[in-house]
Amino acid sequence: MNILIWNNKGALKPSFQTNIHELARRHNPAILVVMETKLGGNKAREVSDRLPFDGAIHMETIGFTGGLCPRVEEKCILWNNLSKVAELHNKPWIMVGDFNEPLVQEDKFGGRGVSVNWSLAFKDFLDFCNMVDMGFSGPRYTWTNKWDINNLILERIDRFFMNPDWCVLYPEVKVSHLP
């Protein structure tokens, strides 16, 4: 089963529809997740109604930035809540998405260096939840500020984490970063 997850701020651009249809044709995903579209309500429904998928689920936006954890306090709350979820069960589970946190310096090009304190805190959180990074194939960086080379910043912040039980259940899973 293919799952396509796209972190896309351009859902209203004409190319979005074309790209989704091409990705669906090429990869035949059973599930499509489009994150950080900056769309909510009727606009989100209008866009999803034109996609080649049934059964859309929409999450309302809260402003236009930040997602689940725009500030340090909210990031800590999210990590604490997910840690509690990990404590409550021993079932297979995954965490997928834009974590806005490079884990190591190799996950970042340009700009300020990776914060060692936040990197260690993120690793501690993942260890506590017994999660491992699935790795990837394809381009290393999943986010860019799209500036010129002198000010360019590239980061690997979109990740797929799993616990060992999930890995045993789905041993053939692969993560591919598409260009």
C-alpha positions in Angstrom: 0.0 0.0 0.0 1.4 3.4 -1.0 0.8 6.5 1.2 1.6 9.9 -0.2 2.3 12.7 2.2 2.8 16.2 0.8 3.7 19.2 2.9 2.4 21.9 0.5 1.6 25.5 1.0 0.4 26.0 -2.6 -2.9 24.1 -2.7 -4.6 27.0 -4.5 -2.0 27.2 -7.3 -3.2 25.7 -10.6 -0.1 23.4 -10.6 -1.3 21.7 -7.4 -4.1 19.9 -9.1 -1.9 18.8 -12.0 0.8 17.6 -9.6 -1.6 15.6 -7.4 -3.1 13.9 -10.5 0.4 13.1 -11.8 1.5 11.7 -8.4 -1.6 9.7 -8.1 -1.1 8.2 -11.6 2.5 7.5 -10.9 2.4 6.1 -7.4 -1.2 4.9 -7.0 -1.5 5.9 -3.3 -4.2 4.4 -1.2 -4.0 7.4 1.1 -3.1 11.0 0.4 -2.2 13.4 3.2 -1.7 17.1 2.3 -0.3 19.1 5.2 0.2 22.8 5.8 -2.0 24.0 3.0 -3.1 27.2 4.8 -6.6 26.3 3.7 -9.7 25.5 5.8 -13.4 25.4 5.6 -15.1 25.6 2.2 -11.8 26.4 0.3 -10.3 23.1 1.5 -13.4 21.2 0.5 -13.4 22.8 -2.9 -9.8 21.7 -3.5 -10.3 18.2 -2.1 -13.4 17.7 -4.2 -11.3 18.1 -7.3 -8.7 15.5 -6.2 -8.8 11.8 -7.4 -9.6 10.5 -3.9 -12.7 9.7 -1.9 -13.4 10.3 1.8 -11.5 13.6 2.6 -11.0 14.5 6.2 -10.3 18.2 6.8 -8.6 19.8 9.8 -9.4 23.5 10.4 -6.5 25.9 10.3 -5.5 28.0 13.2 -4.1 31.2 11.6 -1.6 30.8 8.8 1.6 29.7 10.6 3.0 27.3 13.1 1.0 24.1 12.7 0.8 22.0 15.9 3.7 23.6 17.6 4.7 27.2 16.5 6.4 28.0 19.9 8.7 26.2 22.2 6.1 25.7 24.9 3.7 24.1 22.4 6.4 21.9 21.0 7.1 20.6 24.6 3.3 20.0 25.2 3.1 18.0 21.9 6.1 15.9 22.8 4.8 15.3 26.4 1.4 14.3 25.0 2.9 11.9 22.5 5.1 10.5 25.3 1.9 9.8 27.3 0.4 8.0 24.2 3.5 5.8 24.0 3.1 4.9 27.7 -0.5 4.0 27.4 -0.1 1.2 24.9 2.3 -1.3 23.4 0.7 -1.4 19.9 2.4 -0.7 16.6 2.3 3.1 15.8 3.9 5.7 13.6 4.5 9.5 13.8 4.8 11.1 10.4 5.1 14.8 9.4 7.0 18.0 9.5 8.6 18.1 12.9 10.3 21.5 12.3 13.4 20.1 14.0 16.6 18.9 12.3 18.1 16.0 14.3 21.7 16.4 13.4 23.9 19.1 11.6 23.8 17.0 8.4 20.1 17.6 8.3 20.7 21.3 7.7 22.5 23.5 5.1 23.0 27.2 5.6 21.6 29.5 8.3 22.2 29.0 11.9 23.5 25.6 13.0 21.3 22.9 14.5 20.6 23.6 18.2 22.4 20.8 20.1 20.0 21.3 23.1 16.8 20.9 20.9 18.4 18.1 19.0 19.1 16.2 22.2 15.7 16.9 23.6 14.1 15.6 20.3 16.2 12.5 20.5 15.3 11.9 24.1 11.6 12.3 23.2 12.0 9.7 20.4 13.9 7.3 22.6 11.3 7.6 25.4 8.6 6.8 22.8 10.7 3.9 21.4 10.6 5.4 18.0 13.2 5.0 15.2 13.6 7.0 12.0 12.7 5.0 9.0 15.4 6.7 6.9 14.7 7.6 3.3 15.8 7.5 -0.3 15.8 10.5 -2.6 16.8 14.1 -1.9 18.1 14.6 1.7 16.4 18.0 2.3 12.6 18.3 2.5 12.4 22.1 3.1 14.0 25.1 1.6 13.6 28.9 2.0 14.2 29.1 -1.8 16.6 32.0 -1.5 19.8 32.6 -3.5 22.8 30.4 -2.8 24.3 33.0 -0.4 21.2 32.9 1.9 19.9 29.5 1.0 18.7 27.3 3.9 17.9 23.6 3.3 16.6 21.2 6.1 15.4 17.7 6.6 12.5 18.2 8.9 9.8 15.9 7.4 10.2 12.4 9.0 8.6 9.0 9.4 9.1 7.4 12.8 8.0 4.0 13.8 8.2 1.8 16.9 9.6 -1.7 16.6 6.2 -3.4 16.7 5.1 -1.4 13.6 8.4 -2.3 11.9 7.7 -6.0 12.5 4.2 -5.7 11.2 5.4 -3.8 8.0 9.0 -4.9 7.3 9.0 -3.9 3.7 8.1 -0.2 4.2 10.2 2.4 2.5 10.2 6.2 2.6 11.0 8.0 -0.6 11.5 11.8 -0.7 10.2 12.9 -4.1 11.7 15.9 -5.8 
